[in-house]
Amino acid sequence: MRPVRHRSLPVAVLAAAALLAAAAPAVQAEPVPAAVAAAPDIPLANVKAHLTQFQSIATANGGNRAHGRTGYKASVDYVKAKLDAAGYTTALQQFTSGGATGYNLIADWPGGDPNKVLMAGSHLDSVTSGAGINDNGSGSAAVLETALAVSRAQLAPDKHLRFAWWGAEELGLVGSKYYVNNLASTERAKLAGYLNFDMIGSPNPGYFVYDDDPVIEQTFKDYYAGLSIPTEIETEGDGRSDHAPFKSAGIPVGGLFSGADYTKTSAQAQKWGGTAGQAFDRCYHSSCDTTANINDTALDRNSDAVAHAVWTLSAGTVTPPTGTVFSNATDVSVPDNGAAVTSSVPVTGRTGNAPSTLKVGVDIKHTYRGDLVVDLLAPDGTAYRLKNSSSSDSADNVIATYTVNASSETANGTWKLQVRDVAAQDTGYIDSWQLTF
């Protein structure tokens, strides 16, 4: 844990901050409670470290992590050890397929309503021809790191959280079918939703969202809208991954996918980048599906989306926002102990004034969040204070959603997020922000 640094701010800075706080109109509603706070950023380095471990396991066990092989059981043991150390209650569920013993790993986070269970899962097995790092080390690593982030945050969600890593998916969804089929009807009724992550780091990626459940689908679409990334409905793997048994049992499902052996079109390359005319993953089910077969940007974005969905959907009753999202994902550097900087979001096509519950989603990367004063500037220049500075707040980053009564402001126009660093030593930048009308 990073030590708390108690620093003295210059008197002039403190006085200026006090004047700014007094002058700024108050935010009319509190930031969302901890249970529905924005998810933390999932460190890409941590996710990739898990992939490196999966690669090493495969290399030491005949080049794969397939069902019934030593590489699969070693992968299960690796994930289980991480979860046990993080405070999860874990269980291995055994089944038999093709004459070999298979394993599902189930991990429950303590607390939450036991009658409303949110699950997130991925298949941990590879095909026999390779290490299966994108398919599906990528989903397995992201789900694992999200589970570990829950532990680090000591999250206390309204719903009970359960994570799963499935065996023998490559043989026909064997592990997940076994799990669902062996749930008592009373236990199935407790499942509020299942989120599936199968291939989320494809080297020529697309951004595909399952369209099976509208609330889950909208949760993922909102996340990508905040990054100004267009999505498409997932069709290539529809029914071919571990969400299918849950869906067949009447459980709401959703998930993400970055593409397998389908070919990326010119239109898709134009909006997502990458190479048109090539498969999303040219190493799909091949020996070249190694740690070199990962797009870091896609893996990073999708891992963050996993956490976003877990945090959002585990927090009580969730309904899709009915408003329109306007966002800016262009980075803006925040100078250390310097002048305020702004990031602009033009709002058009609205009528009348802004709502009394204007949602302001903020993602600021900074190594000492207590240095920062954050305001929302309306088109007429009126400032709405979102966050004051604090010399004792040593945590990293400002990732939160605030609710502002902006009903006196005309909706259309250029809104700005203004950020000022009022103390020395630490730096950062505005990563992205959004307004939901």
QUITAJO-V676899 format. One record per backbone hydrogen bond with DSSP energy under -0.5 kcal/mol. NH is the residue of the N-H (numbers start at 1). CO is the residue of the C=O. If there is no record, write none. Layout:
NH & CO
NH & CO
This chain:
6 & 4
7 & 5
7 & 391
9 & 7
14 & 10
15 & 11
16 & 12
17 & 13
18 & 14
19 & 15
20 & 16
21 & 17
22 & 18
23 & 19
24 & 20
25 & 383
29 & 403
32 & 401
36 & 33
37 & 34
43 & 41
46 & 43
47 & 43
48 & 44
49 & 45
50 & 46
51 & 47
52 & 48
53 & 49
54 & 50
55 & 51
56 & 52
57 & 53
58 & 54
59 & 55
60 & 56
61 & 57
61 & 58
62 & 59
63 & 58
64 & 58
64 & 61
65 & 127
65 & 130
67 & 126
69 & 66
72 & 66
72 & 69
73 & 69
74 & 70
75 & 71
76 & 72
77 & 73
78 & 74
79 & 75
80 & 76
81 & 77
82 & 78
83 & 79
84 & 80
85 & 81
86 & 82
87 & 84
88 & 83
89 & 108
90 & 88
91 & 106
93 & 91
93 & 104
94 & 92
95 & 102
97 & 100
100 & 97
102 & 95
104 & 93
105 & 165
106 & 91
106 & 104
107 & 163
108 & 89
109 & 161
113 & 158
114 & 112
116 & 113
117 & 190
118 & 116
118 & 160
119 & 117
119 & 193
120 & 162
121 & 195
122 & 164
124 & 166
125 & 166
126 & 65
130 & 127
133 & 289
136 & 134
137 & 132
138 & 133
139 & 134
140 & 136
141 & 137
142 & 138
143 & 139
144 & 140
145 & 141
146 & 142
147 & 143
148 & 144
149 & 145
150 & 146
151 & 147
152 & 148
153 & 149
154 & 150
154 & 151
155 & 150
158 & 314
159 & 314
160 & 113
160 & 116
161 & 109
162 & 118
163 & 107
164 & 120
165 & 105
166 & 122
171 & 168
172 & 169
173 & 169
174 & 168
175 & 167
177 & 173
178 & 174
179 & 175
180 & 176
181 & 177
182 & 178
183 & 180
187 & 184
188 & 184
189 & 185
190 & 187
191 & 188
192 & 117
192 & 190
193 & 117
194 & 252
195 & 119
196 & 254
197 & 121
198 & 256
204 & 280
205 & 202
206 & 258
208 & 206
208 & 257
209 & 232
210 & 255
213 & 253
217 & 213
218 & 214
219 & 215
220 & 216
221 & 217
222 & 218
223 & 219
224 & 220
225 & 221
226 & 222
227 & 223
227 & 224
228 & 225
229 & 224
230 & 228
232 & 207
234 & 209
238 & 235
240 & 237
244 & 241
246 & 242
247 & 243
248 & 244
249 & 245
250 & 247
251 & 246
254 & 194
256 & 196
257 & 208
258 & 199
264 & 278
269 & 265
270 & 266
271 & 267
272 & 268
273 & 269
276 & 274
277 & 264
278 & 275
280 & 262
281 & 260
284 & 281
286 & 283
289 & 286
290 & 288
293 & 290
295 & 201
296 & 294
299 & 295
300 & 296
301 & 297
302 & 298
303 & 299
304 & 300
305 & 301
306 & 302
307 & 303
308 & 304
309 & 305
310 & 306
311 & 307
312 & 308
313 & 309
314 & 310
315 & 312
316 & 314
318 & 316
326 & 435
328 & 433
332 & 430
334 & 428
335 & 333
337 & 423
338 & 335
341 & 419
343 & 417
345 & 415
347 & 413
348 & 346
354 & 406
354 & 409
358 & 355
358 & 404
359 & 436
360 & 402
361 & 359
361 & 434
362 & 360
362 & 400
363 & 432
364 & 398
365 & 363
365 & 429
366 & 364
367 & 427
369 & 395
370 & 393
371 & 368
372 & 369
373 & 420
374 & 387
375 & 418
376 & 384
377 & 375
377 & 416
378 & 376
378 & 382
381 & 378
384 & 376
385 & 25
385 & 383
386 & 374
387 & 374
390 & 370
393 & 390
394 & 392
397 & 366
398 & 364
399 & 397
400 & 362
400 & 398
402 & 360
404 & 358
404 & 402
406 & 355
406 & 404
409 & 406
411 & 352
413 & 347
415 & 345
415 & 413
416 & 377
417 & 343
418 & 375
418 & 416
419 & 341
420 & 373
422 & 371
422 & 420
428 & 334
429 & 365
430 & 332
431 & 363
431 & 429
432 & 363
433 & 328
434 & 361
435 & 326
436 & 359
437 & 324
437 & 435
